[in-house]
Amino acid sequence: MRTIVIAIFLLLSFTSCSQEKKLDKALDVTTYYFIRHAEKDRSDPSEKNPHLKEEGSKRSENWSHILGNVKFDAIYSTNYYRTIETAKPTADKNKLDISIYNERSSNYVDKFLKDTKGKTVLVVGHSNTTPAFVNAVLGKNKYENIDDNNNGNLYIVTIIEDKIADQVLTIN
């Protein structure tokens, strides 16, 4: 009888360990949400760092509602008023600080991927940097620059182990 109890205990222990290993692998999922900044104030063409206009502020709030069921671990933005202001409502909702990234740095993608592995991350960029960043994460040139009138693209990239899935949605 004692041998049977020990055998059952060992069987349950091995089953439990194997299930824990499966769960650990399932948890190694990285998901990136990439958006372009919302509508910026274009009233002064010489302004290199404009704030959002009212329509852009509304879009930023809408992004926080659209992404409201996503629990972000980190939020990244370039160091411009329009990108930070776009990220802020979602950052506030998730009680997160906004991390600034420099899209001109030669190694920012590698560092970013290492720092965010296994996390769910929002990245706010520009009409040219957002698709370029997505392409860098994908390891191929799939997406072109965003049309200047389009502030509604949402790129979603999910990485599980060495498999990458991506999609782009336009939300206006």
N, C-alpha and C positions, 0 to 999 in steps of 0.2 A: 504494500500500500504506500509506504514511504517512497519507494522508487517511482511510483506513478505520480505522486504529488510533485516530486523533484522534476520529473520529465515534463509535466504540465507547466511548472514554473519556468523552466528553461525555454520551452516552446513559446510561452507568452512573452518572455523577455526578448527573445530573438525577433518575434513578430513586432513587438513594440519598437525595438531599435530600428528595424527595417522601415517601419512606418515613419519614424522620426526622420530618417535619412530622406525619404520621399518628400516629407513636408519641408525639410531644409532646402531641397532642390526647388520646390514649388515657390519658395519665398524669394529666390534669386531672380526677381523680375525687375527690370528697369523700364520706366515709362517716362517719355519726354513729351511735353505739350509745348509746341512752338507757336507763337503769334507775333504778328507785326504790331507796332505801336498803333494806338487809335489816332483819329484825325487830329492833325496838328494845326496850330494857328499859322496861316500863311499870309497874314496881313502885312508883314514886313519881310520881303524877300531876302534882305540882307541878314536877317536873324538866323544864326547857325544853330541855335539851341532853343527852339520855340517850345512853349508849353502847349498843352492840348487846348483845343477850342471846346465849347460847350458840348457839341456833338461827340467829340472824342471822350470827354469825361463821362458822358452817358454810356458810350460803348465800353469803357473801362468797367463801369458798374455792371453792365450786361455780361461782360466776360466773367466777372466774379459769380454771377448767378448761373451762367451756362456751366461753369466749372465747379459749381457749388457742392456737388457730391463727390468731388475728387479731393482726397486728403493728400495735400502736397507736403513733401519733406523739405523742399527747397524751392526758392524762386530766384531766378537770375534775370538781370537786365543790363543793357549797356548803360553807360553813364551820361544819359541825356534826360532832360526833363520829361519829354514825351514818352519815353520807354518806362521810366520810373513811375510816372503818373498812371500809365496803363497797368503796370504790375501792382500798384499799391492797394486797390480794393481787394484783390485776391490774396495778397500778402496779409492784409489786415484780417480778413476772414479766417485765414489759417494761422494767425498769430505768429507770422514769420518775418524776419528781416529780409530785405532784398539784397542779394549778393550781386556785386557789380562784376561784370566780365569785360575784358578788352578784346574785342573781335579782331583787332589788328595785331595782337600778340601771336607769334608764330606757333606756340605750343598750347594755346588755350584749349583746343579741342581735346587733346590727349589728357591734359590735367583735369578738364571738366568731366570726361568719361570716367576717369579714375575716382574723382571725388564724389560722383553721383551714382556709382554702381549700386544697384539694388534699391534705388529710391524712385520716387515719383516727383518730377520736376517740371516747373513752368519756366520757359525762357521767352523773354520779350526782346525783340530786335527790330530790324528795319526791312524795307522792301528788298534789299540786296543781301543783308547779313542773315536773315532768317532762313531763306532757302539754302544759302551756302552752308550754314551751320547744320541744317538737316542733312544735306548731301555729305558733309564731312562725317556725321554720325553713321550714315548709311554706308559710307565707303564708296559711293558712286555719284555721278552727276545726274540726278533724276529730276530735280526741280529747278525751274528757271526763276529769275527775279520776279517779284510780285508787282503787278501793275500798280502805278502810283495812286490810282483811285480805289484800290482794294485794301481795306483794312480788316477784312473778315475771314482771312484764311486761318485755319487751325490745323497744324500738322501734328500728327500723333505717331510717335515712334516707340515701339515696344521691343525690348530685347530680353529674350529668355535663353540662357546659356549662350550659344553662338548663333541663334536664330533671330533674325530681325524682321519685324513686320511694320509697315508704315501705311498711313493713309492721310489724305488731306480733305478737309471739309471747308466749305465756304459758308459762313454764318453772317447774314446781314439783317 
